[in-house]
Structures are given as C-alpha cells and as structure tokens.
Amino acid sequence: MSGGVDSSVAAFLLKEEGYSCTGVTFKLFSLEDTEGPGACRAGTRAARSCCSLEDVNDARAVAYRLDMPHYVLNFTGDFRREVIGRFVGIYESGATPNPCIDCNRYIKFPGLLRKARELGFDAIATGHYARAEKSGSRYILRKSLDAGKDQSYVLYASTQEQLAAARFPLGGLTKAEVREIAGREGFANARKRESQDICFVPDRDYAAFIERYTGRAAEPGDIIDFAGKLLGRHRGLIRCTIGQRRGLGVAKNGRVYVAAKCAADNTVTLGPEESLYTRSLTAGNINLIACETLEKPARVLVKTRYQEKEQAATARQTGSDTIRVEFDCGQRAVAPGQAVVLYDGDIVVGGGVITGTE
C-alpha cells in the first residue's frame, strides 16, 4: 500500500471478496538519498514524493478503516543498491535506465512475496492496472482493460512464482471507477494526485541528483557529428538523452538531435531527424512469461517506452538471455537501457533491457 488511491481500492476490493488482508508499505529511500548526505531539508519537494510520512499515514488510515493490520517495511538498503545504484551506473555508462521496472523486479515483488511467505499468506496484491491468470501450465500477464492506465509494461519482469501468487484487483477497472469507489467509501486519498516522476528524483533533474549522489561532477566531453567533426562540448553524458534537441549549446543549420552517446570516449554524436530511426534492436537480461523460450521467430507487438503505441515486429531469441527484434517500420529514438516488451494481443510475451540498435 503506497498511500495512493489505487492500492487502497485494491485492498478494499479484496476485503469485499472475503480475503483476510494485511497492508504493507515499503520505505524505499531517505532524504539523504535524494538530497545528498546532510542535506535533508523539510519542505523540499523530495519530502513530498512517494514514501513520505504523508503517504505512510494515508496507507495506515485506509488500513485502519478496512480493519486491516498494517506494516511498514524498511527496504532502503536494497533500494539504494538495486535501484538507485543501477540508475546512476546506467546513466554514467551512456544508457537510459528505467528505475520503476527495476524497483518492481528487484524490490517490490520479491520483497512482498518473501514477506508474505514469512507471515503465512497465500497471495500478494498491488494496485497495478494489469491482469494475471493461469493458462495451461503457465501463469500469464495480460494488459489492463483500461488501455490508458495499463501497467503491464513495467511488470514484464514478473516471474512465474510471483504471478502465481499475484492478485491485481484493478485490472478490470478504469481509473474513474477506482476514484469513484474510493470516494464512495470515504477514503481521504480518493482525489490524491498521482506521482508522474521518478520517486527519488521528484524535480526530474537527473543529472543534479547523480552528481549529489556520487559526490562528483559529470565530465565534459566532445559533441561531434557522424563524420567526427567537432561541433561543441557537452556538460556530461548524464545531461544528454537520445532524441534530445534543445539545450545542447550547438549552433548548426537545421535541426540536429542526440543520435548516439559513447561512454568509452565520452562523446555525444548529433545527427538529423532521420538518424534517430532504427529498424532493429538487441536486448539482454530477458524474462519470458508466456513461454519458456522463443523456439522460432515470433510475430509480436513491441513497446520500447511505457507511453507509446505498440509496433509490429519479429522477435528472435538469440541466446539463453538475449533477443533480437526487427521492426516492420523504423522506430524513433530507441534508447539502450530502456525496456523492450513483447505482446501477443493483450498478453505479455516477455521483455528485456535494450543493449543496442541498428
């Protein structure tokens, strides 16, 4: 229970079904992790992000209203290592991380399931908009019926053990219906604003956060074109993203974009719009849900970002932990480090972390 309306209504619906429920809220980070050591300041925006005392109190209030026990579990060490550490390392390597997926993959679902087993519970539940069900010998993950809120993309790394135990009560509801239920039941968070930012970087200044966290300034480097011509200087790879056009400090005729980043020589390569398009990608650290392996090339729909429309492609498994995806049409600004998720209709086939593009 995050303190938001979704997990609160999920708990209510499970109680209505007759489940005996216990609420769990994770403490994932401290202000020292977001502001740097010794810079904990009351009233900062970080203090009002998720995992705040207000969120814990909101979760506890709903649990009390539903006559549920409520626990706060401290996962700050794990979160610092598995999420913040990965976030910083991936950015410094020149790629673009997805910490929300890492949080689900390495913290929330394994941590929640482990605690449930310790306490003797049969299942775990969250307020994600997705559906899990048994199909033949496997558990599968489906999209939410509310296409606008579907969160299956960020759950692609769910394991068979986790899906077997998972309950997603909101999978068949719209956000409007969820808020209506919360209002009807008198939940104080019925109209609570949703967080759209990375929880530990609520001001969206990722570069400043990384510099605070590591205690070192990003190293400037050369901005070049595809011919190797020097165009200018960047203020650190962590301040440049694939597809970026503004804030580069380069005067050039016509629009140019960040087309590539290279950590080995600390360069950023600019190119025209057409240089951003790729017809294929490779991915590693894969997790397949609908099948054990891709025995042969599969026609799939693919997302390389959470908020985007699926694109037609062919996926091939190239190794025990790698896949290659070839798109029917060129895709714009595909970024290494992000997740690629494969769909068969509304079923999540699986996904992985993008390692390269062509």
C-alpha positions as CSV (number, residue, x, y, z in Angstrom):
1,M,0.0,0.0,0.0
2,S,1.7,3.1,-1.3
3,G,-0.8,5.6,0.3
4,G,-2.3,6.2,-3.1
5,V,-5.9,5.6,-4.3
6,D,-5.1,2.6,-6.4
7,S,-3.6,0.3,-3.7
8,S,-6.3,1.5,-1.3
9,V,-9.1,0.5,-3.6
10,A,-7.3,-2.8,-4.4
11,A,-7.3,-3.6,-0.6
12,F,-11.0,-2.7,-0.3
13,L,-12.0,-4.9,-3.2
14,L,-10.1,-7.9,-1.8
15,K,-11.8,-7.4,1.6
16,E,-15.1,-7.3,-0.2
17,E,-14.3,-10.7,-1.8
18,G,-13.7,-12.1,1.6
19,Y,-9.9,-12.2,1.8
20,S,-8.2,-11.7,5.1
21,C,-5.8,-8.8,4.3
22,T,-2.7,-7.2,5.8
23,G,-1.4,-3.9,4.4
24,V,2.3,-3.4,3.7
25,T,4.0,-0.1,2.9
26,F,7.7,-0.1,1.8
27,K,10.1,2.5,3.0
28,L,12.4,2.7,0.0
29,F,14.7,5.7,0.5
30,S,15.6,8.5,2.8
31,L,16.0,12.2,2.0
32,E,19.8,11.7,2.3
33,D,19.4,9.5,-0.8
34,T,17.7,12.3,-2.8
35,E,19.4,15.4,-1.5
36,G,22.9,14.1,-0.6
37,P,24.3,13.4,2.8
38,G,23.5,16.1,5.4
39,A,21.1,17.9,3.1
40,C,17.8,16.8,4.5
41,R,15.5,19.8,4.3
42,A,12.0,19.8,5.5
43,G,9.5,21.2,3.0
44,T,11.5,20.2,-0.1
45,R,9.7,18.6,-3.0
46,A,11.6,15.4,-2.2
47,A,9.9,15.3,1.2
48,R,6.6,15.3,-0.6
49,S,7.4,12.5,-3.0
50,C,6.2,8.9,-2.6
51,C,7.5,7.1,0.6
52,S,6.9,10.2,2.6
53,L,5.4,10.3,6.0
54,E,2.2,11.6,4.5
55,D,2.0,8.5,2.2
56,V,2.6,6.1,5.1
57,N,-0.1,7.8,7.1
58,D,-2.6,7.7,4.2
59,A,-1.9,3.9,3.8
60,R,-2.3,3.4,7.5
61,A,-5.6,5.3,7.6
62,V,-7.1,3.2,4.8
63,A,-5.9,0.0,6.5
64,Y,-7.4,1.2,9.8
65,R,-10.7,2.0,8.0
66,L,-10.7,-1.5,6.5
67,D,-9.8,-3.2,9.8
68,M,-6.5,-4.5,8.4
69,P,-3.2,-4.8,10.2
70,H,-0.6,-2.5,8.6
71,Y,3.2,-2.8,8.5
72,V,6.0,-0.5,7.2
73,L,9.0,-2.5,5.9
74,N,12.4,-0.9,5.6
75,F,14.0,-1.7,2.2
76,T,16.2,1.4,2.0
77,G,19.5,-0.6,1.7
78,D,18.1,-2.9,-1.0
79,F,16.6,0.1,-2.9
80,R,19.8,2.1,-2.7
81,R,21.8,-0.9,-4.1
82,E,19.3,-2.4,-6.7
83,V,17.5,0.7,-7.9
84,I,19.4,3.9,-7.2
85,G,22.8,2.3,-7.8
86,R,21.6,0.8,-11.1
87,F,20.1,4.1,-12.1
88,V,23.3,6.0,-11.5
89,G,25.5,3.3,-13.1
90,I,23.4,3.0,-16.2
91,Y,23.2,6.8,-16.8
92,E,27.0,7.1,-16.3
93,S,27.5,4.3,-18.9
94,G,25.7,6.4,-21.5
95,A,22.4,4.4,-21.4
96,T,18.9,5.4,-20.2
97,P,17.7,3.4,-17.1
98,N,14.1,2.5,-16.1
99,P,14.2,2.5,-12.3
100,C,10.4,1.8,-11.9
101,I,10.9,-1.5,-13.6
102,D,14.0,-2.3,-11.6
103,C,12.0,-1.5,-8.4
104,N,9.3,-4.0,-9.3
105,R,11.9,-6.5,-10.5
106,Y,14.4,-6.4,-7.6
107,I,12.5,-4.9,-4.7
108,K,8.7,-4.8,-4.6
109,F,7.6,-8.2,-5.9
110,P,10.4,-10.4,-4.4
111,G,10.3,-8.4,-1.2
112,L,6.5,-8.6,-0.9
113,L,6.3,-12.3,-1.8
114,R,9.1,-13.1,0.7
115,K,7.3,-11.3,3.5
116,A,4.0,-12.9,2.6
117,R,5.6,-16.3,2.8
118,E,7.2,-15.5,6.2
119,L,3.8,-14.4,7.5
120,G,2.0,-17.4,6.1
121,F,-0.1,-15.6,3.5
122,D,-1.4,-17.3,0.3
123,A,-1.2,-14.3,-2.1
124,I,0.2,-10.9,-2.7
125,A,-1.7,-7.9,-4.2
126,T,-0.9,-4.5,-5.6
127,G,-2.8,-1.6,-7.2
128,H,-1.3,-2.1,-10.7
129,Y,-3.5,-2.0,-13.7
130,A,-2.9,-5.4,-15.2
131,R,-4.3,-9.0,-15.0
132,A,-2.7,-12.3,-14.1
133,E,-4.2,-15.7,-14.8
134,K,-3.4,-19.3,-15.3
135,S,-3.3,-20.6,-18.9
136,G,-2.4,-24.2,-19.4
137,S,0.8,-24.9,-17.4
138,R,1.9,-21.3,-17.1
139,Y,0.7,-18.1,-15.5
140,I,0.4,-15.2,-17.9
141,L,0.2,-11.5,-17.6
142,R,-2.4,-9.5,-19.6
143,K,-3.0,-5.8,-20.2
144,S,-5.5,-3.9,-18.1
145,L,-8.9,-3.4,-19.6
146,D,-8.3,0.3,-19.2
147,A,-5.8,0.9,-22.1
148,G,-5.0,4.3,-20.8
149,K,-3.8,3.0,-17.5
150,D,-2.3,-0.3,-18.4
151,Q,0.9,-1.0,-16.5
152,S,1.8,-4.4,-17.9
153,Y,4.9,-2.8,-19.5
154,V,6.5,-2.2,-16.1
155,L,5.6,-5.7,-14.9
156,Y,7.2,-7.7,-17.7
157,A,9.9,-9.0,-15.4
158,S,7.4,-10.8,-13.2
159,T,8.3,-14.5,-12.6
160,Q,6.0,-17.5,-12.7
161,E,6.2,-17.8,-8.9
162,Q,5.2,-14.1,-8.5
163,L,2.4,-14.3,-11.0
164,A,1.0,-17.5,-9.4
165,A,0.7,-15.5,-6.1
166,A,-0.3,-12.1,-7.6
167,R,-3.7,-10.5,-7.5
168,F,-4.4,-7.3,-9.5
169,P,-7.9,-6.3,-8.4
170,L,-7.9,-3.2,-10.6
171,G,-7.2,-5.0,-13.9
172,G,-10.8,-4.8,-15.0
173,L,-11.5,-1.3,-13.8
174,T,-10.9,2.2,-15.2
175,K,-9.2,4.9,-13.1
176,A,-12.5,6.8,-13.0
177,E,-14.2,3.8,-11.5
178,V,-11.4,3.4,-8.9
179,R,-11.7,7.0,-7.8
180,E,-15.5,6.6,-7.6
181,I,-15.1,3.6,-5.3
182,A,-12.6,5.5,-3.1
183,G,-14.9,8.5,-2.9
184,R,-18.0,6.4,-2.1
185,E,-16.0,4.6,0.7
186,G,-14.8,7.9,2.1
187,F,-11.1,7.4,1.6
188,A,-9.2,10.6,2.2
189,N,-6.9,9.9,-0.8
190,A,-9.8,9.5,-3.3
191,R,-8.6,12.6,-5.2
192,K,-4.9,12.3,-4.4
193,R,-2.7,13.5,-7.2
194,E,-0.7,10.7,-9.0
195,S,3.1,10.9,-9.0
196,Q,4.5,11.1,-12.5
197,D,8.1,11.4,-11.6
198,I,10.8,9.0,-10.6
199,C,10.1,8.8,-6.8
200,F,13.7,9.6,-5.7
201,V,14.2,12.4,-8.2
202,P,10.9,14.3,-8.0
203,D,12.3,17.5,-9.5
204,R,13.3,15.5,-12.7
205,D,16.8,16.9,-12.6
206,Y,18.5,13.5,-13.0
207,A,22.0,15.0,-13.6
208,A,22.0,17.1,-10.5
209,F,20.8,14.1,-8.5
210,I,23.6,11.9,-9.8
211,E,26.2,14.5,-9.0
212,R,24.9,14.8,-5.5
213,Y,24.7,11.1,-5.0
214,T,28.2,10.3,-6.3
215,G,29.8,13.5,-5.0
216,R,31.5,14.2,-8.3
217,A,30.7,16.5,-11.2
218,A,29.9,15.0,-14.6
219,E,32.9,15.1,-17.0
220,P,32.5,17.4,-20.0
221,G,33.3,15.9,-23.5
222,D,33.1,16.5,-27.2
223,I,30.0,16.8,-29.3
224,I,30.6,15.5,-32.8
225,D,28.8,14.7,-36.0
226,F,28.8,11.3,-37.8
227,A,31.9,12.4,-39.7
228,G,33.7,13.0,-36.4
229,K,33.7,16.8,-36.8
230,L,33.8,18.7,-33.5
231,L,30.6,20.7,-33.0
232,G,31.0,21.7,-29.4
233,R,31.3,20.5,-25.8
234,H,28.7,18.7,-23.6
235,R,28.4,19.1,-19.8
236,G,28.4,15.3,-19.2
237,L,26.8,12.3,-20.8
238,I,24.2,12.3,-18.0
239,R,22.8,15.5,-19.3
240,C,22.1,14.2,-22.8
241,T,19.4,11.7,-24.0
242,I,18.8,10.0,-27.3
243,G,16.5,12.2,-29.3
244,Q,17.3,15.4,-27.4
245,R,17.3,18.6,-29.5
246,R,17.3,21.5,-27.0
247,G,19.9,22.6,-24.5
248,L,22.9,21.2,-26.5
249,G,24.7,24.6,-26.9
250,V,25.5,23.9,-30.5
251,A,24.7,26.3,-33.4
252,K,24.1,24.4,-36.6
253,N,22.0,24.9,-39.7
254,G,18.9,22.7,-39.5
255,R,17.6,20.7,-36.6
256,V,20.0,18.2,-35.0
257,Y,19.4,15.7,-32.3
258,V,21.4,13.5,-30.0
259,A,21.7,10.3,-32.1
260,A,24.4,8.4,-30.0
261,K,26.4,8.5,-26.8
262,C,29.7,6.8,-26.2
263,A,31.0,6.4,-22.7
264,A,34.3,5.0,-23.8
265,D,35.4,8.3,-25.3
266,N,32.8,10.5,-23.6
267,T,31.4,11.8,-26.9
268,V,27.9,12.8,-27.9
269,T,27.0,12.4,-31.6
270,L,24.5,14.7,-33.3
271,G,22.6,13.9,-36.4
272,P,19.5,14.9,-38.4
273,E,16.0,13.6,-37.6
274,E,16.4,10.5,-39.9
275,S,19.5,9.4,-37.9
276,L,17.2,8.7,-34.9
277,Y,15.4,5.8,-36.6
278,T,16.3,2.2,-36.2
279,R,14.9,-1.0,-37.7
280,S,16.2,-3.5,-35.1
281,L,17.4,-3.8,-31.6
282,T,19.1,-6.3,-29.3
283,A,18.2,-6.9,-25.7
284,G,19.6,-8.8,-22.8
285,N,18.6,-9.8,-19.2
286,I,15.3,-11.1,-20.7
287,N,12.3,-12.5,-18.9
288,L,9.7,-14.6,-20.8
289,I,6.3,-15.0,-19.3
290,A,4.0,-16.6,-21.9
291,C,6.6,-19.3,-22.8
292,E,9.9,-20.8,-21.6
293,T,11.8,-19.8,-24.8
294,L,11.0,-18.4,-28.2
295,E,11.6,-21.6,-30.2
296,K,11.2,-19.8,-33.5
297,P,10.8,-16.2,-34.8
298,A,7.6,-14.8,-33.5
299,R,5.4,-12.0,-34.8
300,V,4.8,-9.7,-31.9
301,L,3.8,-6.1,-31.0
302,V,6.5,-4.2,-29.3
303,K,6.8,-1.3,-26.9
304,T,10.2,0.4,-26.2
305,R,8.7,3.0,-23.9
306,Y,5.9,2.9,-21.4
307,Q,3.8,5.6,-23.0
308,E,3.8,4.6,-26.7
309,K,1.7,2.6,-29.1
310,E,2.9,-1.0,-29.8
311,Q,4.7,-1.5,-33.1
312,A,4.7,-4.6,-35.3
313,A,7.9,-6.6,-35.3
314,T,9.5,-10.1,-35.4
315,A,11.3,-11.3,-32.3
316,R,14.1,-14.0,-32.3
317,Q,15.7,-15.4,-29.2
318,T,19.5,-15.4,-30.0
319,G,20.8,-16.8,-26.7
320,S,19.7,-18.0,-23.3
321,D,19.4,-14.4,-22.2
322,T,19.2,-12.4,-25.4
323,I,16.7,-11.5,-28.1
324,R,16.7,-9.5,-31.3
325,V,13.7,-7.5,-32.5
326,E,13.3,-6.5,-36.1
327,F,10.6,-3.8,-36.7
328,D,8.4,-3.6,-39.7
329,C,8.9,0.2,-39.7
330,G,11.8,2.3,-38.4
331,Q,11.4,3.4,-34.7
332,R,12.5,6.8,-33.4
333,A,15.0,7.4,-30.6
334,V,15.2,3.8,-29.2
335,A,17.4,4.1,-26.2
336,P,19.7,1.4,-24.8
337,G,18.9,0.8,-21.1
338,Q,15.2,1.1,-21.6
339,A,12.9,-2.0,-21.6
340,V,11.6,-3.6,-24.7
341,V,8.3,-5.5,-24.1
342,L,6.7,-8.0,-26.5
343,Y,3.0,-8.6,-26.7
344,D,0.8,-11.1,-28.4
345,G,-2.5,-9.2,-28.4
346,D,-3.1,-8.3,-24.8
347,I,-0.7,-11.0,-23.5
348,V,2.8,-10.1,-22.4
349,V,5.2,-12.5,-24.1
350,G,8.1,-11.1,-22.2
351,G,10.8,-8.5,-22.5
352,G,14.4,-7.4,-21.8
353,V,16.8,-4.5,-21.5
354,I,17.8,-2.8,-24.7
355,T,21.5,-3.2,-25.3
356,G,21.9,-1.9,-28.8
357,T,20.2,-0.7,-32.0
358,E,20.9,-0.9,-35.8
